[in-house]
Amino acid sequence: MMEQTFVTAKIISNRLIGDAVRHLTVQPERQLDYEAGQFFLMRLRDDKGDYVERSYSASNFSNRESGIEFVIRIDPSGHLSPLVGRLAVGDTVDLKGPFGRFGLAMAKDLKKLVLIAGGVGISPIRSIIQKSFSLNEAYPIQLFYGFRNDNDFLFREELQKYASSGRLELVTTVSTNNGTRAEHGKGYIHLFLENRIFKPEAGVDCFICGPPAMVKETREKLLTLGFERGQIHLEAW
């Protein structure tokens, strides 16, 4: 297998879409095919001229015309994300990838799909949803999405549109009381799985992405609800 190298990608857009969350769209100089759920290594130079690297999941399903999208929370104390916050249209980043196995290929004989996201963990989950709707299949999907407050309900209109199709059930929760709407549950997302999630039968696969603590707690909850380890797929950041 040929060793992967970095590819230059031009910034198409860099929008603020949540509290310190950027929706970055880039167009690589050559096509980088990837599966829904995979991630790339992103590289930039810092103010000292040194390279800084970090991995980010693609937030859209592979689309040659629209480029590759990423959802990145800007951490002022971080090494790379503050640099992302300063990127302008026409600037460039270096990408290497794709990497990872997180995605629909991990599900065998899929009959029902459960997606659970925390914060910017919606990134690969959104990619999986886009691919699922592009397939000529009709298996039902549940999306459990938890975030800090209503400002961090990323891709609200898109997700609500998927939910309006009747194929996707959307459950949202907030972990703070700031700017909370009545449509959201109050508390952490793993606390809302019981009595809502599909029964843990054959053909039901669960994909979790979010902060490590959220992923761990959600995995343990799914096990207590009767899901087998092979039905639970994880991606922590």
N, C-alpha and C positions, 0 to 999 in steps of 0.2 A: 504494500500500500504506500502510495506517494506521501511523503511528509508534507503536512500543511504549512503554508507560509502566510504571512500577513498580506492583506489586500487593502488598498486605499479605498475609502468610501467617502463620498461627498455628502455634506449635511443638506437635506432637502427642507426640513423644518425642525424646529425645537420649541415646542409649546409647553407652557405651564398648565397642567391640567388638574392639579390638586395642591394641597399644602406641601410646598417644596417637592413636587413631583413633576418630572419632565417627560414629555412624550416626544422621543427623538426618532426621526425618520432619516435613513441614510440610503444612498444609492452606490453600491460597490462598483468599482471600475470593471469588474467582470462578474458574471453570474455566480452566486453562491446558493446552490440548492440546499434546502434543509427541510426537515420534517417538523410538524407542529409539536412544540414542547422542547425543542433543542435550544442550545445556547451558543453564544460566541464569546471569544476573548477579545475585549476592546483595549486598544492601546493609544495613549496620548502622551505628549511631552509636558512635564510640569514647568513651573516658572524658572527652574534651574536648568532646564534642558534635558532632564533625565526622563526616561520612559516610565510610565505608570500603567499598570494593567489590571483589569478586573473582568470577571465573567458576567454576562447579562443574557437572559433568555429573550428570544425573539417574541414579540407580542402579537405578531400577525402570522397567518399562514402564508407560506412562500408565494410571493407575487412578483413576477419579474418586472412589471411595469411600475408598481408603486414603491418598490424598495423594501428595506427591512426596518421594522419598527421596534423600538425598545421603550420600556417604562422604567425610569430611574429616579429613585428618591435622592434628593440632593442633601448630603450630610456635610455640614460645614467643617467637621473634623475629619472627614474622609480624605483619601488621597486622590481618587479619580473623579468622583461625582461632582465636586465643586468645579472641576475643569469642564465637565459636561454642561453645567449650568451657564457657562460663558460662551459656549459654541454658537456661532452665527451661521446663517444660510451661506453656503459656499465654502465654509471651513471643511476640514477633513479629519477623519479618524482612521486608525488601522484596525482591521478585523481579521481574526483567524477563526476558522471553524467550518461547519458546525460540529458541536460535540454533544454527547449525552444520549441516553436512551429513553428519557421520560417522554411518554406520548402514547398514542393509540396502538402502536405496534406491540406494546406490552400487554394489551388486553386480548384474550383468546375467546372466541365465540361470544362476542359482546352482545348482550341483550338490553342492558340498561347501563347508563353512565352517570357516575357521581363525581362532581368536581367541587373541590373545597379550597378556597383561596383566602389568604390573609394579606391585607395591604397591597403592596406592589407585586405580591405573589399572583395577582390576577394576570400577569404578563403571559406566561406560557399557557395558562388556563384559557385565556382569550384565544390564543392561537389554536388550541385544541377544539374550542367551540366553533371557530371559523371553519376548520377542516371538517368537523362533524356535520355541519350544515351544508358543506359542499358535496358530501357524499350522497349517493342515491340510496340512502337508508333512512329508517324512521324510528330507530331506537330512542326511547325517552331519555332526557337529560335533566339532572338536578344540579343547580349551581348554588352552593352555600358560600356567601361572600361576606367576610367581616372586615371592617375598616375602623379607623379612629373616630371620624366624624363625617358628616354628610359631604363636606368638601372633598373627601378622599373616596367618594363613590365614583371610581374611575370608569369611563366608558358607559355611563348611566344610560344614555339614550340607545346605544347599540345593544346593550344587554336587555333592556326593557323591550326592544323590538324583537329580539330572539324569544323573549318570554311571551310576547303577544301572539307568537305563532302557535302556541299551545304545545309545542314539543319540549320546551325548556321551562322548568319550574325554578324561579328565582327567589332565594331566601337571603335577606341582607340583615346584618347586625352592626351596631356601633359599640365601641368599647368606652366612649366618653359621652357626656351629656351635652357637649358643645354643638350647637347647630343641628340637633337631632330632629328628624322628621318622624311622624307617627308610623310611617311605612316600615321603619327598621325595628328589629328587635334590640333590646338593650343587653349587652354582655358579649362574651367571647363566642365565636362562631361554633366551637365544638359542643357548646352547651345546648345548641338548637338542633342537633342531629336526631336525638331520640324522638320517636313517634312521628318523624317527618321523612326520614331517609328511606329509600327503597329497602325491602327486606333483603337480608344477606343470603341470597340464593345464588345458584350457579349462573354465570353470565352477567353478574353485576360487578363492575370494577370501579374502584375509587382512586382518584388522583388528588393529591394534596400538595399545595405549594404556599410557602409563607415563611415567617421567621422560625428559627429552630424550635423554640418553646411551643409555638402554636402547632407546628407539624407533629411534634412528639405527643402533645396532649390529644390532638385529633386522632392520631394513629391508635393511641391507647383506648380512646372512646370507641372507635370502630371495632376494635378487638372485643371489647366488652359487649358490643351490640351483636356479636356473632359472626363478623366477617373473618375470613381466613387471611393469613399473612400474604398469600399469593394474590389476593384481590386488592391489596392496598399498595399504591405506588407513590413514592415520596420525592419531593424536591424542596430542599431548604436553602436559604441564602443567608 
